[in-house]
């Protein structure tokens, strides 16, 4: 019975090492391929168009509605707190 448990533990350790080794090897290959593709495509980066810079708005922007309603929200909170403190 004891040798069976030891055999199972040995099998588990072998599977553990094999699985982690396979994962490590895959990640190393993935990193190498990614770096190789980056090196290979670097000369072609000039073919891509640069994004146009965004222009500043011509006139000052109007406040969003959320900021305009801020006073009403503050007043409502103050009213609730005043009512709750009574």
WOQUIFEN-V718968 format. One record per residue. N is the residue number from 1. RES is the residue in one letter. SS is DSSP state (h for helix, s for strand, l for the rest). Layout:
N_RES_SS / N_RES_SS
This chain:
1_X_l / 2_X_h / 3_X_h / 4_X_h / 5_X_h / 6_X_h / 7_X_h / 8_X_h / 9_X_h / 10_X_h / 11_X_h / 12_X_h / 13_X_h / 14_X_h / 15_X_h / 16_X_h / 17_X_h / 18_X_h / 19_X_h / 20_X_h / 21_X_h / 22_X_h / 23_X_h / 24_X_h / 25_X_h / 26_X_h / 27_X_h / 28_X_h / 29_X_h / 30_X_h / 31_X_h / 32_X_h / 33_X_h / 34_X_h / 35_X_h / 36_X_h / 37_X_h / 38_X_h / 39_X_h / 40_X_h / 41_X_h / 42_X_h / 43_X_h / 44_X_h / 45_X_h / 46_X_h / 47_X_h / 48_X_l / 49_X_l / 50_X_l / 51_X_l / 52_X_l / 53_X_l / 54_X_l / 55_X_l / 56_X_l / 57_X_l / 58_X_l / 59_X_l / 60_X_l / 61_X_l / 62_X_l / 63_X_l / 64_X_l / 65_X_h / 66_X_h / 67_X_h / 68_X_h / 69_X_l / 70_X_h / 71_X_h / 72_X_h / 73_X_h / 74_X_h / 75_X_h / 76_X_h / 77_X_h / 78_X_h / 79_X_h / 80_X_h / 81_X_h / 82_X_h / 83_X_h / 84_X_h / 85_X_l / 86_X_l
